[in-house]
Amino acid sequence: MFFSPPRLHPPVVTTDEHRNLVRDRMKALASRRPKSAAKHVGAGSRISIPLTTVSASVNFDAFIQVQFPNPGGSPFDFQLLVDSGNTCLIVPHADMLNTGLYQFYGSTTEPWGCPAYLLRGPVQIPTLDGSLYEIEDCVFYACYADNPDNPTAGRTANFGVGRVSPWPTVDMPPMVTVQSPLSYDRAYSFTEFMFAPAAAMLPYGVGPLVTDGSLLILNSYMPSGYTRMEIIPNFGLMSVVPTSLKIGNTETGWPGTVLSPIAMVDTGGGPAFLSDPNGYVYQSIWPDTVACPSWTSSDSLPSQNCNCISDRLQIGLAGSGNVGSYSYAIDTSSLPQPVQGLTAVMCQVNGFMMGYQGMNIGGLTMLFNRLLIEYEGMRVGLAPHHAGWPPTIEMSASINQPVAVSPSGVLIGYDAYELDRIVSTTMTISWSDLPAGATLYIQHGGSEGAQVVSWTGPSSSTDASGRLTVQFVIQRLTGAAVPVYISAVGNEYLSLNIQLTATTN
């Protein structure tokens, strides 16, 4: 597994010790997912794809498992960084692909710097139920050597999800257009990101924490509840327009009069990043000033005159040409106490803005909102999402009770169990009146204080009424012990009454 850096924010995994930990944990999580050689059937159905998040403090990145068919044996699979800061699929090992299945355009250098082939052909993604979603005709890069300019980085492993216009091209010749992999299937042009609750996804300590409770959902129709904004055209980063910034109770006047400010839409990272050349915010003293991250003083990505805060933010956005507008808050007081930290890095010159004026809205935005990327319509959408700690049902030796699952979902907690305890659980969930087209999810990615060691049984259902039984084992550790998250999702998050029965050892 390779850890190529994201484009728009610092990497979460930075040491060999952490890389080894993340590799081992991802391997364990992938091994317990259901597996099937069957391809998805039922045109128009929602497709749910598990995402693994790796987080440290309030920073996180997501990874997706992608595989390539091998008629002579088992498919070749890779864990790739999900990055909205670019638009390309890059796999680290061309030699592992069955080249007979792929059209070969030629040799080139991929955007991170590895020598690579440009190929066209099938790409498969395992879904939540184990069946395969296949992009039949995807153009992508496959590295055949390490990056000569950055040998320590090794190979690139990247799954770009950005939407830009026009798509980038590579002159082989002929000129070849390279799109985001998910954009090639026009039957599923609406992609949603649903990240797990912060209580389950973010670590109490330094980290990293690897969990498996977030989802990428592909839709053949426009989900409801989103405010859609036109993406800025003729620009290489998926962005909208920032219109306002409120810090605490203060209207700052930012971005002010800067020419053509941008708001990069980033699916990872942490705090918002701002460039503030006219001094609307970085020169001021704010109530909740905190220490700035080390990258703000890095020689490789220089920033100037940074001011870092943990204050509540209210961010205003608009689409290109004022097509759509949206405002939302980032308020970490609703998050678990250990991760109520940095909300914004405001600099006269911010290195991660790469010379552009404006902001990167940051990964924290994705905890307070759902994100929609509309590949055919050139829009992004945001919808409010509960980022804090949903209601928790605490486990005991046995429970049998009705549970009203709110739109924010419900967590299953193990705080009553002593540290280092291995707890086996048999759980049954019964329900009725799940709306047509909706899905009941039982996400079991674990949390810092309750690692899921094994899981047997389904992870979702679309039945209007039914009964699911699962068996799982958790190890009780230090930190938030909320390893299971139950939610109901249709065109938006739903309320659902369930009966929860469980016994533990």
NORBELTA-V199414 format. One record per helix or strand of 3 or more residues. SS is the DSSP state (helix for helix, strand for strand). FROM is the first residue (numbers start at 0). TO is the last residue. Records with the same first field share a line. If there is no record, write none. Layout:
SS: FROM-TO / FROM-TO
//
This chain:
helix: 15-30 / 93-95 / 98-100 / 150-152 / 180-183 / 197-200 / 293-296 / 319-321 / 331-333 / 336-338 / 350-352 / 362-367
strand: 46-55 / 58-67 / 75-82 / 88-90 / 102-108 / 113-125 / 131-146 / 157-159 / 167-170 / 174-177 / 189-193 / 208-218 / 226-229 / 238-246 / 261-263 / 271-274 / 303-308 / 312-317 / 324-329 / 343-348 / 357-359 / 368-373 / 378-383 / 390-393 / 397-404 / 409-412 / 421-430 / 438-442 / 449-455 / 465-475 / 483-488 / 495-503
//
